[in-house]
Amino acid sequence: MVEIEGDSLTVIRKMKGDREDKSEIRPCISDIRSMSKRFEKCVFKHALRQENKSTHILARKGLKRREEFY
């Protein structure tokens, strides 16, 4: 079981929805949905950026270093 939190309300809504996504991030949404099926239970939750600050800082550092994972 896994719980995924994100600060993008739009993405979280797309993940929770049943409709086929037609936005520019469609490949990402499709990949996430496909990977989420590997888990017994997968919950998507919205977290305000202020609450998710440390994760946001780590992600920015990883992007600056051009790392795939951080």
Secondary structure, DSSP 8 states (H G I E B T S, - for coil): -EEEEES-HHHHHHHH--S---STTHHHHHHHHHHHTTSS-EEEEE--TTTTHHHHHHHHHHHHTT-S--
